[in-house]
Amino acid sequence: MAGKDLAKLLKGRKTEERRFAYTAKDVMLYALAVGAGTDDLDYTFERGKDGSGLKALPSFGALPCWAALGTEPARDLPEPASMMALEYIDLKKHYLHMDLEIVMERPVDPYGGVLVWQDEITDVFDRGEGKGIAVQDEIIVKDESGETICTDRFKTYFFEGGGFGGAPMPKSEVVIPEREADREREDHVGPMQHMLYRLTGDTNLIHADPEYAEKFGMEGPIVQGSCSFGYACRMLVRTYIPGEPERMTRMASRMSAVLYPDTPVRLEMWDADEAGAGRAYFRLVNLKTGAAVLDKGVFEWK
């Protein structure tokens, strides 16, 4: 749709109000879906490993970005506000989740509640003729009383629609230090991780249907970018604020490469140079290929 000002057409558009009622079971399922193991009982056992009670991984607050399963109004597939771009572009390739940021105002209640939100398009970036567009969404996640839990921001990349003369993609402000990582953790994304994560709400076909995935040039279903993000969140919490997920204030990263199920990964972390800063930088690496699945990552805590 070159020639159409897609930013003018899309910025400010919102979805209807959406809701997701969850219980402790959903909190525990989410933790398992992002690789929680025997050392993560805080998130998978309602009593907690020290008897203090269940805790929620902060990245649970990002579920509204691509939620379909269990939401109200009900829907079969995720429909973030960015999907409104399909009114103006002719989709020939599958869209991709480009990045994700979550800013925590307070912890997610691990024993249940209702997440309430609207999804708004806040910007559209022009990657150039033949290079597509990136649509940025913002979601303020609240509870039933109207109190804010967190703010989610993410971009969706569409391979079509570029060249309309809009603003270019901004560069990340995160600079990974040019030294060996200060800390590392290795993990494994299981062969059915994408299907387990699907039960948390993201029913996008490219994560489940082999024929659909192959149609768009994939070897098979790919792991959700939000699942990789959750893996990183779990490992970052364990490294920097073990047992205290409520201290996380912000996490963001770019989704740089496709990840397939049954893949070993390594989280590489760098402590911030600023004295006393509750900040670290990170990337998540596919150990089969060496490619960064998540890059330009930042993790902050109080």
C-alpha positions in Angstrom: 0.0 0.0 0.0 2.9 2.3 -0.8 1.7 5.9 -1.0 -0.8 5.5 1.8 0.2 7.1 5.1 -0.2 4.0 7.3 0.9 5.9 10.4 -1.9 8.4 10.0 -4.4 5.6 9.3 -3.4 3.4 12.2 -2.0 5.4 15.1 -4.4 5.8 18.0 -6.7 2.9 16.9 -7.7 0.6 19.8 -9.2 -2.8 20.4 -12.3 -3.2 22.5 -11.8 -3.8 26.2 -10.6 -7.3 26.9 -10.5 -9.5 30.0 -8.7 -12.6 31.1 -9.9 -14.3 34.3 -7.1 -16.5 35.7 -6.4 -18.7 38.7 -3.3 -20.0 40.4 -3.5 -22.9 38.0 -2.9 -20.5 35.1 0.1 -19.0 36.9 1.6 -22.4 37.5 0.9 -23.5 33.9 2.6 -20.3 32.6 5.7 -21.1 34.6 5.9 -24.6 33.2 5.3 -23.2 29.7 8.4 -21.1 30.1 10.6 -24.0 31.3 10.2 -24.0 35.1 11.9 -27.0 36.6 12.6 -28.6 39.9 14.4 -25.4 41.1 11.4 -23.2 40.3 8.9 -24.4 42.9 8.1 -20.8 43.9 6.1 -20.6 40.6 4.7 -24.1 40.3 3.7 -25.1 43.9 1.0 -23.2 45.7 2.8 -23.6 49.0 6.2 -22.5 47.8 9.4 -24.4 48.5 9.8 -22.6 51.8 6.1 -22.5 52.7 5.8 -18.8 51.9 3.3 -19.3 49.1 3.0 -19.2 45.3 4.7 -16.4 43.3 4.0 -15.3 39.7 6.8 -14.7 37.2 6.5 -11.0 36.1 6.4 -11.9 32.4 2.9 -13.4 33.1 1.8 -9.8 32.7 2.7 -9.8 29.0 0.1 -12.5 28.2 -2.4 -9.9 26.9 -0.1 -9.0 24.0 -1.1 -12.2 22.1 -3.9 -13.7 24.1 -6.8 -15.5 22.5 -7.5 -18.7 24.5 -9.6 -17.8 27.6 -10.1 -14.2 26.8 -13.4 -12.2 26.8 -14.7 -11.5 24.2 -13.7 -15.0 23.0 -11.7 -15.5 19.8 -9.9 -18.3 18.0 -6.7 -16.4 17.2 -4.8 -13.5 18.7 -5.9 -10.1 17.4 -3.7 -7.4 18.8 -4.4 -3.9 17.6 -1.5 -4.2 15.1 -3.6 -6.7 13.1 -5.7 -3.7 12.0 -2.8 -3.1 9.5 -4.2 -6.0 7.5 -7.0 -3.6 6.4 -4.4 -1.7 4.3 -1.8 -4.2 3.3 -1.9 -7.4 1.2 -0.4 -10.0 3.5 1.8 -12.5 1.5 4.0 -13.6 4.3 3.5 -14.3 8.0 4.0 -11.4 10.4 6.5 -11.7 13.2 6.7 -10.5 16.8 9.7 -8.1 16.8 10.2 -7.1 20.4 8.6 -6.9 23.8 8.9 -4.6 26.8 7.1 -4.9 30.2 7.1 -2.3 32.9 5.8 -3.5 36.3 3.8 -1.3 38.6 3.1 -4.0 41.1 3.3 -7.8 41.2 0.7 -10.1 39.5 -1.5 -11.7 42.1 -0.4 -15.4 41.9 -3.6 -16.8 43.3 -5.9 -15.4 40.6 -7.7 -12.3 39.4 -8.8 -10.6 36.2 -6.5 -8.9 33.7 -8.3 -6.0 32.0 -6.9 -4.1 29.0 -7.2 -2.3 25.7 -4.6 -2.6 23.0 -3.6 0.7 21.2 -1.4 1.3 18.2 1.0 4.0 19.3 3.3 4.2 16.2 4.0 2.8 12.7 7.6 2.6 11.4 8.4 2.4 7.7 11.2 0.0 6.9 11.3 1.0 3.2 10.0 -0.2 -0.1 9.8 -4.0 -0.2 11.0 -4.2 3.5 7.6 -3.8 5.2 6.4 -2.0 8.3 6.6 -2.3 12.1 3.5 -1.5 14.1 4.0 -0.6 17.8 1.3 -1.5 20.3 0.9 -0.4 23.9 -1.2 -2.2 26.5 -1.9 -1.0 30.0 -2.9 -4.0 32.0 -5.2 -3.4 35.0 -7.1 -5.4 37.6 -10.8 -5.3 38.0 -10.6 -2.4 40.4 -8.8 -0.3 37.7 -5.4 -0.4 39.3 -2.5 -0.8 36.9 -0.4 -3.9 37.1 2.0 -3.4 34.2 2.4 -1.7 30.8 3.3 -3.9 27.8 4.8 -2.5 24.6 5.7 -4.5 21.5 6.1 -4.3 17.7 4.7 -6.6 15.0 6.7 -6.8 11.7 4.7 -7.1 8.5 6.7 -7.9 5.4 4.5 -5.7 3.2 3.4 -2.1 3.3 6.8 -0.4 3.4 7.8 2.7 1.4 4.9 5.0 2.5 7.3 7.7 3.7 6.9 7.2 7.4 9.4 7.4 10.2 12.2 4.8 10.2 12.6 2.1 12.9 14.3 3.6 15.9 17.6 2.0 17.0 17.8 0.2 20.4 19.4 2.2 23.2 20.8 -0.9 24.7 24.4 -1.6 24.0 25.7 -5.0 24.9 29.2 -4.7 26.5 32.1 -5.8 24.3 33.4 -8.4 26.8 32.7 -11.9 27.9 29.4 -12.3 29.7 29.6 -11.7 33.5 27.1 -14.5 34.1 25.6 -17.4 32.1 22.8 -19.9 32.5 21.9 -22.8 30.1 18.5 -24.4 29.6 16.6 -26.4 27.1 13.5 -25.5 25.2 11.5 -28.8 25.1 10.2 -30.6 22.0 6.6 -29.7 23.0 7.3 -26.3 24.6 5.4 -24.4 21.9 2.3 -26.5 22.4 2.5 -26.1 26.2 2.9 -22.3 25.9 0.0 -22.3 23.5 -2.3 -23.2 26.5 -1.4 -19.8 28.1 -3.3 -18.1 25.3 -1.3 -17.6 22.1 -3.1 -19.8 19.5 -1.3 -18.4 16.5 -1.2 -21.1 13.9 2.5 -20.8 13.1 3.3 -22.1 16.5 1.2 -25.3 16.1 0.3 -26.2 12.5 3.2 -27.8 10.6 1.6 -27.2 7.2 0.9 -23.5 8.0 4.5 -23.0 9.3 6.0 -24.6 6.2 3.8 -22.5 3.9 5.6 -19.4 5.3 9.1 -20.9 4.9 9.6 -22.4 8.3 10.9 -25.9 9.0 7.9 -26.5 11.2 6.1 -24.7 14.1 8.3 -22.2 15.9 8.5 -21.3 19.5 6.6 -18.1 20.5 8.8 -15.1 21.0 6.9 -14.5 24.3 7.9 -18.0 25.4 11.6 -17.2 24.8 11.0 -13.9 26.7 9.5 -15.9 29.6 12.5 -18.3 29.7 14.8 -15.3 29.9 12.7 -13.6 32.6 12.7 -16.8 34.8 16.5 -17.2 34.5 17.2 -13.4 35.1 15.1 -13.5 38.2 16.9 -16.5 39.5 20.3 -14.9 38.8 19.8 -11.3 40.1 16.8 -11.4 42.5 16.4 -15.1 43.4 13.1 -15.8 45.1 12.0 -12.1 44.7 10.2 -11.7 41.3 8.2 -8.8 42.8 11.4 -6.7 42.7 11.6 -6.7 38.8 10.6 -3.3 37.4 11.3 -3.6 33.7 12.4 -6.1 31.1 12.8 -5.6 27.3 14.4 -7.3 24.4 14.5 -7.6 20.6 13.4 -10.9 19.1 16.2 -11.5 16.6 15.9 -15.1 15.3 13.4 -17.9 14.9 13.6 -20.6 17.6 12.5 -24.2 17.0 11.4 -26.6 19.8 13.9 -29.1 21.3 16.7 -26.6 21.3 19.4 -25.9 24.0 19.8 -22.2 24.8 22.2 -20.1 26.9 21.3 -16.8 28.6 24.3 -14.4 28.5 24.2 -11.6 31.1 26.2 -8.5 31.7 26.1 -6.5 34.9 25.5 -2.8 34.4 28.6 -0.7 34.7 26.9 2.0 36.8 27.7 1.5 40.5 24.7 0.3 42.4 22.4 0.1 39.4 19.7 -2.5 39.5 20.2 -3.3 35.8 21.7 -6.0 33.6 21.9 -6.6 29.9 21.3 -9.9 28.2 20.8 -12.0 25.1 19.4 -15.5 24.7 21.5 -17.7 22.3 20.5 -20.8 20.4 23.3 -23.3 21.1 22.6 -25.2 17.9 23.2 -22.3 15.6 24.9 -19.6 17.8 22.3 -17.1 16.8 20.8 -14.7 19.3 17.1 -15.5 19.7 16.7 -12.5 22.0 19.1 -9.6 21.7 19.5 -6.0 23.1 18.0 -7.2 26.3 17.7 -5.1 29.5 16.5 -6.3 32.9 15.9 -3.8 35.8 14.9 -4.3 39.5 14.5 -2.4 42.7 
